Amino acid sequence: MRERTQQVNNERRMLDASEACAYLGLGRCRGVEYAKAIGAEVKIGRRCLYDKVKIDKHLDELTGSESKEDIG
């Protein structure tokens, strides 16, 4: 089995659990729990993926940051 890297590919919208946690800068349990709580979890069959757009939107709301679409 090939080893996965912890780097997040900025072009992909859906992240697996380890990528979402690395993106959030949280550990596995806390990162998955947080992503579920903000509604970023998407189940496809038995697989759970996490929507990076929803994560970004939630973090923007927390920090009061404007996204690129709001500015232009």
PyMOL Python script that loads the backbone (N, CA, C, O; Angstrom):
from pymol import cmd

cmd.read_pdbstr("""\
ATOM      1  N   MET A   1       0.849  -1.178   0.000  1.00  0.00           N
ATOM      2  CA  MET A   1       0.000   0.000   0.000  1.00  0.00           C
ATOM      3  C   MET A   1       0.890   1.234   0.000  1.00  0.00           C
ATOM      4  O   MET A   1       1.911   1.284   0.686  1.00  0.00           O
ATOM      5  N   ARG A   2       0.487   2.219  -0.774  1.00  0.00           N
ATOM      6  CA  ARG A   2       1.316   3.405  -0.882  1.00  0.00           C
ATOM      7  C   ARG A   2       1.001   4.358   0.266  1.00  0.00           C
ATOM      8  O   ARG A   2      -0.141   4.459   0.714  1.00  0.00           O
ATOM      9  N   GLU A   3       2.014   5.042   0.722  1.00  0.00           N
ATOM     10  CA  GLU A   3       1.881   5.958   1.856  1.00  0.00           C
ATOM     11  C   GLU A   3       1.329   7.303   1.393  1.00  0.00           C
ATOM     12  O   GLU A   3       1.777   7.855   0.388  1.00  0.00           O
ATOM     13  N   ARG A   4       0.346   7.829   2.140  1.00  0.00           N
ATOM     14  CA  ARG A   4      -0.235   9.124   1.800  1.00  0.00           C
ATOM     15  C   ARG A   4       0.574  10.243   2.429  1.00  0.00           C
ATOM     16  O   ARG A   4       1.137  10.090   3.513  1.00  0.00           O
ATOM     17  N   THR A   5       0.621  11.351   1.744  1.00  0.00           N
ATOM     18  CA  THR A   5       1.283  12.524   2.300  1.00  0.00           C
ATOM     19  C   THR A   5       0.267  13.350   3.065  1.00  0.00           C
ATOM     20  O   THR A   5      -0.931  13.240   2.806  1.00  0.00           O
ATOM     21  N   GLN A   6       0.710  14.167   3.994  1.00  0.00           N
ATOM     22  CA  GLN A   6      -0.173  14.995   4.802  1.00  0.00           C
ATOM     23  C   GLN A   6      -0.417  16.361   4.173  1.00  0.00           C
ATOM     24  O   GLN A   6      -1.135  17.180   4.746  1.00  0.00           O
ATOM     25  N   GLN A   7       0.161  16.619   3.014  1.00  0.00           N
ATOM     26  CA  GLN A   7      -0.047  17.899   2.353  1.00  0.00           C
ATOM     27  C   GLN A   7      -1.432  17.927   1.723  1.00  0.00           C
ATOM     28  O   GLN A   7      -1.892  16.932   1.163  1.00  0.00           O
ATOM     29  N   VAL A   8      -2.083  19.065   1.819  1.00  0.00           N
ATOM     30  CA  VAL A   8      -3.418  19.224   1.256  1.00  0.00           C
ATOM     31  C   VAL A   8      -3.297  19.783  -0.148  1.00  0.00           C
ATOM     32  O   VAL A   8      -2.632  20.794  -0.373  1.00  0.00           O
ATOM     33  N   ASN A   9      -3.950  19.113  -1.095  1.00  0.00           N
ATOM     34  CA  ASN A   9      -3.967  19.575  -2.470  1.00  0.00           C
ATOM     35  C   ASN A   9      -5.006  20.684  -2.574  1.00  0.00           C
ATOM     36  O   ASN A   9      -6.193  20.430  -2.370  1.00  0.00           O
ATOM     37  N   ASN A  10      -4.591  21.899  -2.885  1.00  0.00           N
ATOM     38  CA  ASN A  10      -5.495  23.044  -2.910  1.00  0.00           C
ATOM     39  C   ASN A  10      -6.537  22.979  -4.022  1.00  0.00           C
ATOM     40  O   ASN A  10      -7.513  23.729  -3.978  1.00  0.00           O
ATOM     41  N   GLU A  11      -6.366  22.111  -5.014  1.00  0.00           N
ATOM     42  CA  GLU A  11      -7.302  22.034  -6.119  1.00  0.00           C
ATOM     43  C   GLU A  11      -8.496  21.141  -5.807  1.00  0.00           C
ATOM     44  O   GLU A  11      -9.527  21.257  -6.468  1.00  0.00           O
ATOM     45  N   ARG A  12      -8.390  20.262  -4.831  1.00  0.00           N
ATOM     46  CA  ARG A  12      -9.479  19.349  -4.503  1.00  0.00           C
ATOM     47  C   ARG A  12     -10.429  19.982  -3.504  1.00  0.00           C
ATOM     48  O   ARG A  12      -9.998  20.661  -2.572  1.00  0.00           O
ATOM     49  N   ARG A  13     -11.719  19.759  -3.698  1.00  0.00           N
ATOM     50  CA  ARG A  13     -12.717  20.301  -2.785  1.00  0.00           C
ATOM     51  C   ARG A  13     -12.963  19.366  -1.611  1.00  0.00           C
ATOM     52  O   ARG A  13     -13.096  19.822  -0.476  1.00  0.00           O
ATOM     53  N   MET A  14     -13.025  18.062  -1.870  1.00  0.00           N
ATOM     54  CA  MET A  14     -13.325  17.093  -0.830  1.00  0.00           C
ATOM     55  C   MET A  14     -12.031  16.520  -0.260  1.00  0.00           C
ATOM     56  O   MET A  14     -11.131  16.127  -1.003  1.00  0.00           O
ATOM     57  N   LEU A  15     -11.953  16.477   1.066  1.00  0.00           N
ATOM     58  CA  LEU A  15     -10.764  15.996   1.756  1.00  0.00           C
ATOM     59  C   LEU A  15     -11.119  14.766   2.568  1.00  0.00           C
ATOM     60  O   LEU A  15     -12.236  14.652   3.072  1.00  0.00           O
ATOM     61  N   ASP A  16     -10.171  13.841   2.698  1.00  0.00           N
ATOM     62  CA  ASP A  16     -10.412  12.728   3.609  1.00  0.00           C
ATOM     63  C   ASP A  16     -10.102  13.199   5.033  1.00  0.00           C
ATOM     64  O   ASP A  16      -9.690  14.341   5.236  1.00  0.00           O
ATOM     65  N   ALA A  17     -10.299  12.329   6.002  1.00  0.00           N
ATOM     66  CA  ALA A  17     -10.180  12.734   7.403  1.00  0.00           C
ATOM     67  C   ALA A  17      -8.790  13.268   7.745  1.00  0.00           C
ATOM     68  O   ALA A  17      -8.672  14.296   8.411  1.00  0.00           O
ATOM     69  N   SER A  18      -7.745  12.588   7.300  1.00  0.00           N
ATOM     70  CA  SER A  18      -6.394  13.034   7.644  1.00  0.00           C
ATOM     71  C   SER A  18      -6.063  14.367   6.965  1.00  0.00           C
ATOM     72  O   SER A  18      -5.392  15.212   7.558  1.00  0.00           O
ATOM     73  N   GLU A  19      -6.527  14.560   5.731  1.00  0.00           N
ATOM     74  CA  GLU A  19      -6.290  15.822   5.031  1.00  0.00           C
ATOM     75  C   GLU A  19      -7.062  16.969   5.679  1.00  0.00           C
ATOM     76  O   GLU A  19      -6.541  18.077   5.809  1.00  0.00           O
ATOM     77  N   ALA A  20      -8.308  16.701   6.085  1.00  0.00           N
ATOM     78  CA  ALA A  20      -9.116  17.729   6.745  1.00  0.00           C
ATOM     79  C   ALA A  20      -8.481  18.148   8.064  1.00  0.00           C
ATOM     80  O   ALA A  20      -8.446  19.333   8.395  1.00  0.00           O
ATOM     81  N   CYS A  21      -7.984  17.179   8.810  1.00  0.00           N
ATOM     82  CA  CYS A  21      -7.341  17.481  10.091  1.00  0.00           C
ATOM     83  C   CYS A  21      -6.059  18.280   9.886  1.00  0.00           C
ATOM     84  O   CYS A  21      -5.781  19.215  10.637  1.00  0.00           O
ATOM     85  N   ALA A  22      -5.282  17.917   8.874  1.00  0.00           N
ATOM     86  CA  ALA A  22      -4.062  18.666   8.570  1.00  0.00           C
ATOM     87  C   ALA A  22      -4.419  20.084   8.128  1.00  0.00           C
ATOM     88  O   ALA A  22      -3.730  21.035   8.496  1.00  0.00           O
ATOM     89  N   TYR A  23      -5.474  20.232   7.353  1.00  0.00           N
ATOM     90  CA  TYR A  23      -5.924  21.542   6.877  1.00  0.00           C
ATOM     91  C   TYR A  23      -6.366  22.424   8.043  1.00  0.00           C
ATOM     92  O   TYR A  23      -6.085  23.623   8.067  1.00  0.00           O
ATOM     93  N   LEU A  24      -7.060  21.821   9.009  1.00  0.00           N
ATOM     94  CA  LEU A  24      -7.525  22.556  10.183  1.00  0.00           C
ATOM     95  C   LEU A  24      -6.429  22.757  11.224  1.00  0.00           C
ATOM     96  O   LEU A  24      -6.530  23.638  12.077  1.00  0.00           O
ATOM     97  N   GLY A  25      -5.392  21.944  11.150  1.00  0.00           N
ATOM     98  CA  GLY A  25      -4.321  22.032  12.135  1.00  0.00           C
ATOM     99  C   GLY A  25      -4.724  21.402  13.461  1.00  0.00           C
ATOM    100  O   GLY A  25      -4.249  21.811  14.521  1.00  0.00           O
ATOM    101  N   LEU A  26      -5.604  20.403  13.395  1.00  0.00           N
ATOM    102  CA  LEU A  26      -6.079  19.722  14.597  1.00  0.00           C
ATOM    103  C   LEU A  26      -5.724  18.248  14.522  1.00  0.00           C
ATOM    104  O   LEU A  26      -5.401  17.727  13.454  1.00  0.00           O
ATOM    105  N   GLY A  27      -5.787  17.587  15.662  1.00  0.00           N
ATOM    106  CA  GLY A  27      -5.576  16.143  15.705  1.00  0.00           C
ATOM    107  C   GLY A  27      -6.739  15.410  15.069  1.00  0.00           C
ATOM    108  O   GLY A  27      -7.757  16.016  14.733  1.00  0.00           O
ATOM    109  N   ARG A  28      -6.587  14.105  14.905  1.00  0.00           N
ATOM    110  CA  ARG A  28      -7.593  13.308  14.190  1.00  0.00           C
ATOM    111  C   ARG A  28      -8.976  13.382  14.849  1.00  0.00           C
ATOM    112  O   ARG A  28      -9.952  13.714  14.175  1.00  0.00           O
ATOM    113  N   CYS A  29      -9.081  13.089  16.117  1.00  0.00           N
ATOM    114  CA  CYS A  29     -10.390  13.054  16.785  1.00  0.00           C
ATOM    115  C   CYS A  29     -11.038  14.435  16.819  1.00  0.00           C
ATOM    116  O   CYS A  29     -12.213  14.576  16.481  1.00  0.00           O
ATOM    117  N   ARG A  30     -10.298  15.432  17.215  1.00  0.00           N
ATOM    118  CA  ARG A  30     -10.852  16.787  17.328  1.00  0.00           C
ATOM    119  C   ARG A  30     -11.187  17.358  15.948  1.00  0.00           C
ATOM    120  O   ARG A  30     -12.200  18.042  15.797  1.00  0.00           O
ATOM    121  N   GLY A  31     -10.363  17.092  14.955  1.00  0.00           N
ATOM    122  CA  GLY A  31     -10.610  17.602  13.611  1.00  0.00           C
ATOM    123  C   GLY A  31     -11.862  17.016  12.982  1.00  0.00           C
ATOM    124  O   GLY A  31     -12.653  17.744  12.382  1.00  0.00           O
ATOM    125  N   VAL A  32     -12.051  15.701  13.113  1.00  0.00           N
ATOM    126  CA  VAL A  32     -13.241  15.047  12.570  1.00  0.00           C
ATOM    127  C   VAL A  32     -14.484  15.520  13.318  1.00  0.00           C
ATOM    128  O   VAL A  32     -15.517  15.787  12.704  1.00  0.00           O
ATOM    129  N   GLU A  33     -14.385  15.622  14.626  1.00  0.00           N
ATOM    130  CA  GLU A  33     -15.505  16.103  15.439  1.00  0.00           C
ATOM    131  C   GLU A  33     -15.900  17.529  15.032  1.00  0.00           C
ATOM    132  O   GLU A  33     -17.086  17.836  14.910  1.00  0.00           O
ATOM    133  N   TYR A  34     -14.924  18.378  14.827  1.00  0.00           N
ATOM    134  CA  TYR A  34     -15.176  19.771  14.439  1.00  0.00           C
ATOM    135  C   TYR A  34     -15.813  19.848  13.051  1.00  0.00           C
ATOM    136  O   TYR A  34     -16.776  20.587  12.850  1.00  0.00           O
ATOM    137  N   ALA A  35     -15.280  19.090  12.102  1.00  0.00           N
ATOM    138  CA  ALA A  35     -15.811  19.108  10.740  1.00  0.00           C
ATOM    139  C   ALA A  35     -17.259  18.620  10.711  1.00  0.00           C
ATOM    140  O   ALA A  35     -18.080  19.154   9.965  1.00  0.00           O
ATOM    141  N   LYS A  36     -17.570  17.616  11.515  1.00  0.00           N
ATOM    142  CA  LYS A  36     -18.958  17.140  11.604  1.00  0.00           C
ATOM    143  C   LYS A  36     -19.854  18.217  12.198  1.00  0.00           C
ATOM    144  O   LYS A  36     -20.965  18.439  11.716  1.00  0.00           O
ATOM    145  N   ALA A  37     -19.379  18.884  13.236  1.00  0.00           N
ATOM    146  CA  ALA A  37     -20.178  19.888  13.943  1.00  0.00           C
ATOM    147  C   ALA A  37     -20.530  21.078  13.048  1.00  0.00           C
ATOM    148  O   ALA A  37     -21.595  21.672  13.209  1.00  0.00           O
ATOM    149  N   ILE A  38     -19.659  21.429  12.116  1.00  0.00           N
ATOM    150  CA  ILE A  38     -19.935  22.584  11.250  1.00  0.00           C
ATOM    151  C   ILE A  38     -20.653  22.184   9.971  1.00  0.00           C
ATOM    152  O   ILE A  38     -20.950  23.035   9.132  1.00  0.00           O
ATOM    153  N   GLY A  39     -20.936  20.894   9.815  1.00  0.00           N
ATOM    154  CA  GLY A  39     -21.696  20.431   8.655  1.00  0.00           C
ATOM    155  C   GLY A  39     -20.875  20.203   7.413  1.00  0.00           C
ATOM    156  O   GLY A  39     -21.408  20.243   6.304  1.00  0.00           O
ATOM    157  N   ALA A  40     -19.582  19.962   7.572  1.00  0.00           N
ATOM    158  CA  ALA A  40     -18.710  19.765   6.416  1.00  0.00           C
ATOM    159  C   ALA A  40     -18.592  18.296   6.006  1.00  0.00           C
ATOM    160  O   ALA A  40     -18.006  17.998   4.966  1.00  0.00           O
ATOM    161  N   GLU A  41     -19.130  17.387   6.793  1.00  0.00           N
ATOM    162  CA  GLU A  41     -19.019  15.961   6.486  1.00  0.00           C
ATOM    163  C   GLU A  41     -20.013  15.566   5.397  1.00  0.00           C
ATOM    164  O   GLU A  41     -21.191  15.918   5.458  1.00  0.00           O
ATOM    165  N   VAL A  42     -19.518  14.824   4.395  1.00  0.00           N
ATOM    166  CA  VAL A  42     -20.343  14.294   3.313  1.00  0.00           C
ATOM    167  C   VAL A  42     -20.065  12.802   3.239  1.00  0.00           C
ATOM    168  O   VAL A  42     -18.914  12.387   3.105  1.00  0.00           O
ATOM    169  N   LYS A  43     -21.115  11.995   3.325  1.00  0.00           N
ATOM    170  CA  LYS A  43     -20.938  10.549   3.231  1.00  0.00           C
ATOM    171  C   LYS A  43     -21.255  10.092   1.820  1.00  0.00           C
ATOM    172  O   LYS A  43     -22.318  10.389   1.274  1.00  0.00           O
ATOM    173  N   ILE A  44     -20.328   9.375   1.250  1.00  0.00           N
ATOM    174  CA  ILE A  44     -20.498   8.770  -0.063  1.00  0.00           C
ATOM    175  C   ILE A  44     -20.309   7.278   0.143  1.00  0.00           C
ATOM    176  O   ILE A  44     -19.186   6.786   0.255  1.00  0.00           O
ATOM    177  N   GLY A  45     -21.421   6.570   0.190  1.00  0.00           N
ATOM    178  CA  GLY A  45     -21.367   5.156   0.547  1.00  0.00           C
ATOM    179  C   GLY A  45     -20.923   5.036   1.992  1.00  0.00           C
ATOM    180  O   GLY A  45     -21.526   5.640   2.878  1.00  0.00           O
ATOM    181  N   ARG A  46     -19.890   4.273   2.236  1.00  0.00           N
ATOM    182  CA  ARG A  46     -19.345   4.133   3.589  1.00  0.00           C
ATOM    183  C   ARG A  46     -18.216   5.109   3.858  1.00  0.00           C
ATOM    184  O   ARG A  46     -17.695   5.177   4.971  1.00  0.00           O
ATOM    185  N   ARG A  47     -17.844   5.854   2.850  1.00  0.00           N
ATOM    186  CA  ARG A  47     -16.706   6.780   2.978  1.00  0.00           C
ATOM    187  C   ARG A  47     -17.165   8.156   3.447  1.00  0.00           C
ATOM    188  O   ARG A  47     -18.175   8.677   2.972  1.00  0.00           O
ATOM    189  N   CYS A  48     -16.428   8.733   4.368  1.00  0.00           N
ATOM    190  CA  CYS A  48     -16.709  10.086   4.848  1.00  0.00           C
ATOM    191  C   CYS A  48     -15.656  11.033   4.297  1.00  0.00           C
ATOM    192  O   CYS A  48     -14.456  10.824   4.478  1.00  0.00           O
ATOM    193  N   LEU A  49     -16.119  12.068   3.628  1.00  0.00           N
ATOM    194  CA  LEU A  49     -15.240  13.108   3.112  1.00  0.00           C
ATOM    195  C   LEU A  49     -15.677  14.428   3.713  1.00  0.00           C
ATOM    196  O   LEU A  49     -16.781  14.541   4.245  1.00  0.00           O
ATOM    197  N   TYR A  50     -14.809  15.429   3.630  1.00  0.00           N
ATOM    198  CA  TYR A  50     -15.070  16.708   4.270  1.00  0.00           C
ATOM    199  C   TYR A  50     -14.907  17.821   3.242  1.00  0.00           C
ATOM    200  O   TYR A  50     -13.895  17.899   2.545  1.00  0.00           O
ATOM    201  N   ASP A  51     -15.918  18.678   3.160  1.00  0.00           N
ATOM    202  CA  ASP A  51     -15.998  19.732   2.161  1.00  0.00           C
ATOM    203  C   ASP A  51     -15.153  20.933   2.586  1.00  0.00           C
ATOM    204  O   ASP A  51     -15.453  21.607   3.572  1.00  0.00           O
ATOM    205  N   LYS A  52     -14.099  21.181   1.824  1.00  0.00           N
ATOM    206  CA  LYS A  52     -13.173  22.267   2.142  1.00  0.00           C
ATOM    207  C   LYS A  52     -13.840  23.634   2.022  1.00  0.00           C
ATOM    208  O   LYS A  52     -13.492  24.552   2.765  1.00  0.00           O
ATOM    209  N   VAL A  53     -14.788  23.786   1.105  1.00  0.00           N
ATOM    210  CA  VAL A  53     -15.489  25.057   0.922  1.00  0.00           C
ATOM    211  C   VAL A  53     -16.306  25.394   2.173  1.00  0.00           C
ATOM    212  O   VAL A  53     -16.319  26.542   2.616  1.00  0.00           O
ATOM    213  N   LYS A  54     -16.982  24.399   2.737  1.00  0.00           N
ATOM    214  CA  LYS A  54     -17.768  24.625   3.957  1.00  0.00           C
ATOM    215  C   LYS A  54     -16.860  24.944   5.141  1.00  0.00           C
ATOM    216  O   LYS A  54     -17.194  25.781   5.979  1.00  0.00           O
ATOM    217  N   ILE A  55     -15.715  24.276   5.205  1.00  0.00           N
ATOM    218  CA  ILE A  55     -14.753  24.557   6.277  1.00  0.00           C
ATOM    219  C   ILE A  55     -14.260  25.996   6.158  1.00  0.00           C
ATOM    220  O   ILE A  55     -14.222  26.726   7.148  1.00  0.00           O
ATOM    221  N   ASP A  56     -13.881  26.402   4.942  1.00  0.00           N
ATOM    222  CA  ASP A  56     -13.398  27.771   4.718  1.00  0.00           C
ATOM    223  C   ASP A  56     -14.466  28.808   5.059  1.00  0.00           C
ATOM    224  O   ASP A  56     -14.179  29.830   5.681  1.00  0.00           O
ATOM    225  N   LYS A  57     -15.702  28.529   4.643  1.00  0.00           N
ATOM    226  CA  LYS A  57     -16.794  29.467   4.904  1.00  0.00           C
ATOM    227  C   LYS A  57     -17.011  29.639   6.406  1.00  0.00           C
ATOM    228  O   LYS A  57     -17.194  30.756   6.889  1.00  0.00           O
ATOM    229  N   HIS A  58     -16.987  28.529   7.138  1.00  0.00           N
ATOM    230  CA  HIS A  58     -17.180  28.593   8.584  1.00  0.00           C
ATOM    231  C   HIS A  58     -16.038  29.361   9.259  1.00  0.00           C
ATOM    232  O   HIS A  58     -16.279  30.173  10.152  1.00  0.00           O
ATOM    233  N   LEU A  59     -14.814  29.108   8.839  1.00  0.00           N
ATOM    234  CA  LEU A  59     -13.665  29.796   9.428  1.00  0.00           C
ATOM    235  C   LEU A  59     -13.694  31.289   9.100  1.00  0.00           C
ATOM    236  O   LEU A  59     -13.319  32.116   9.932  1.00  0.00           O
ATOM    237  N   ASP A  60     -14.139  31.635   7.890  1.00  0.00           N
ATOM    238  CA  ASP A  60     -14.280  33.046   7.524  1.00  0.00           C
ATOM    239  C   ASP A  60     -15.302  33.741   8.423  1.00  0.00           C
ATOM    240  O   ASP A  60     -15.095  34.878   8.845  1.00  0.00           O
ATOM    241  N   GLU A  61     -16.405  33.049   8.710  1.00  0.00           N
ATOM    242  CA  GLU A  61     -17.426  33.616   9.598  1.00  0.00           C
ATOM    243  C   GLU A  61     -16.887  33.810  11.013  1.00  0.00           C
ATOM    244  O   GLU A  61     -17.199  34.803  11.671  1.00  0.00           O
ATOM    245  N   LEU A  62     -16.081  32.863  11.476  1.00  0.00           N
ATOM    246  CA  LEU A  62     -15.505  32.970  12.824  1.00  0.00           C
ATOM    247  C   LEU A  62     -14.534  34.135  12.945  1.00  0.00           C
ATOM    248  O   LEU A  62     -14.514  34.839  13.955  1.00  0.00           O
ATOM    249  N   THR A  63     -13.733  34.329  11.910  1.00  0.00           N
ATOM    250  CA  THR A  63     -12.700  35.358  11.973  1.00  0.00           C
ATOM    251  C   THR A  63     -13.169  36.705  11.448  1.00  0.00           C
ATOM    252  O   THR A  63     -12.483  37.713  11.622  1.00  0.00           O
ATOM    253  N   GLY A  64     -14.332  36.732  10.808  1.00  0.00           N
ATOM    254  CA  GLY A  64     -14.829  37.976  10.245  1.00  0.00           C
ATOM    255  C   GLY A  64     -14.132  38.351   8.955  1.00  0.00           C
ATOM    256  O   GLY A  64     -14.245  39.482   8.481  1.00  0.00           O
ATOM    257  N   SER A  65     -13.406  37.391   8.385  1.00  0.00           N
ATOM    258  CA  SER A  65     -12.693  37.645   7.131  1.00  0.00           C
ATOM    259  C   SER A  65     -13.658  37.652   5.972  1.00  0.00           C
ATOM    260  O   SER A  65     -14.679  36.966   5.991  1.00  0.00           O
ATOM    261  N   GLU A  66     -13.325  38.438   4.954  1.00  0.00           N
ATOM    262  CA  GLU A  66     -14.099  38.434   3.731  1.00  0.00           C
ATOM    263  C   GLU A  66     -13.409  37.523   2.731  1.00  0.00           C
ATOM    264  O   GLU A  66     -12.184  37.518   2.619  1.00  0.00           O
ATOM    265  N   SER A  67     -14.210  36.753   2.005  1.00  0.00           N
ATOM    266  CA  SER A  67     -13.622  35.903   0.977  1.00  0.00           C
ATOM    267  C   SER A  67     -13.361  36.728  -0.275  1.00  0.00           C
ATOM    268  O   SER A  67     -13.775  37.885  -0.354  1.00  0.00           O
ATOM    269  N   LYS A  68     -12.686  36.149  -1.241  1.00  0.00           N
ATOM    270  CA  LYS A  68     -12.342  36.840  -2.480  1.00  0.00           C
ATOM    271  C   LYS A  68     -13.600  37.267  -3.241  1.00  0.00           C
ATOM    272  O   LYS A  68     -13.597  38.312  -3.892  1.00  0.00           O
ATOM    273  N   GLU A  69     -14.680  36.473  -3.169  1.00  0.00           N
ATOM    274  CA  GLU A  69     -15.905  36.805  -3.876  1.00  0.00           C
ATOM    275  C   GLU A  69     -16.567  38.040  -3.267  1.00  0.00           C
ATOM    276  O   GLU A  69     -17.158  38.837  -3.995  1.00  0.00           O
ATOM    277  N   ASP A  70     -16.480  38.215  -1.939  1.00  0.00           N
ATOM    278  CA  ASP A  70     -17.096  39.352  -1.270  1.00  0.00           C
ATOM    279  C   ASP A  70     -16.399  40.666  -1.601  1.00  0.00           C
ATOM    280  O   ASP A  70     -17.040  41.717  -1.639  1.00  0.00           O
ATOM    281  N   ILE A  71     -15.097  40.613  -1.839  1.00  0.00           N
ATOM    282  CA  ILE A  71     -14.315  41.816  -2.094  1.00  0.00           C
ATOM    283  C   ILE A  71     -14.553  42.316  -3.509  1.00  0.00           C
ATOM    284  O   ILE A  71     -14.722  43.517  -3.723  1.00  0.00           O
ATOM    285  N   GLY A  72     -14.568  41.398  -4.489  1.00  0.00           N
ATOM    286  CA  GLY A  72     -14.630  41.768  -5.902  1.00  0.00           C
ATOM    287  C   GLY A  72     -15.991  42.057  -6.338  1.00  0.00           C
ATOM    288  O   GLY A  72     -16.208  42.384  -7.505  1.00  0.00           O
TER     289      GLY A  72
END
""", "prot")
cmd.dss("prot")
cmd.show_as("cartoon", "prot")
cmd.util.cbc("prot")
cmd.orient("prot")
